[in-house]
Amino acid sequence: MASYRNLQMSFWTDAKILENFSAMEKYMYLYLLTNPHTSLCGCYEISFVTAASETAIKKSEVKRLVTKLIEKGVIDYSEETNEVLLLHWHKYNWTSSEKLRASLEKIIAHVKCLKFQQYLYELLKCTDRVSVQYQYPTDTSVSVSVSDINNNTSINPIDIKTIDTNTLKEEFAEVWKIYPRKHGKEKALEYYMRDRRAGATYEEIGKGVADYRSYVEAEGIELQYMKMGSTFFSQKAWQDDWTIRSKRKLTEQGNRRELFARLMKEHEND
């Protein structure tokens, strides 16, 4: 991350800023644009306590100012994950550079708020400087220019331009057929989409689910003690080691891929 942020001088002369922003709102917006916690994707984690400490403003006032900026359509904020989303950042800091896209994909994968993460992934589907509709108005012309690009090595993530939401839903429907405790489906789908877009493959998630199903069956785990679907996928439990420790054995043996294929076939007519 760079040790500085550039701000266009038009910030101080823009009519919408002059007419609609109070002095304290300008100060808070400048802080959110330039503080040391900002990230290349325009979404980063920061609590009201941290903002209050660094701006010398009371926590209650920070919260009020953030609410005002949300209403004015320049940011969004998730109190659940303590993440702020700068709604204009991408217009002035993202390009079609493959090096930039690789860095963005890696950073966005770590965004905790699923709504923000999905919004950012949708932005990446565009090939040039990005501009998409959001649920809040975004017509202010304030802009920020950042000169740095993280020098992270690409992790060869999935090409999200070729994997749409409908495809992911179809994949999830197949995996969900074999999940043993079908509670929390909607949330489970959100987490499945998060992990797929972060680079996880359909096969590895499917095998993890099959392993877990085999585990609970072999260990004789009752339904009430199984992980709900939403919990399993939120915890990425498909990555865990579900080694069967009891003396009970599966009637059919095989590697993970074969087991997953068998279970899929059993439920293809469900």
ZIHUWO-V638616 format. One record per helix or strand of 3 or more residues. SS is the DSSP state (H for helix, E for strand). FROM is the first residue (numbers start at 1). TO is the last residue. If there is no record, write none. Layout:
# ZIHUWO-V638616
{{SS:FROM:TO} {SS:FROM:TO}}
This chain:
# ZIHUWO-V638616
{{H:9:12} {H:15:20} {H:23:34} {E:43:45} {H:48:55} {H:59:71} {E:75:78} {E:83:86} {H:89:93} {H:98:108} {H:114:124} {H:160:162} {H:165:178} {H:185:197} {H:202:219} {H:223:225} {H:229:234} {H:237:239} {H:256:266}}
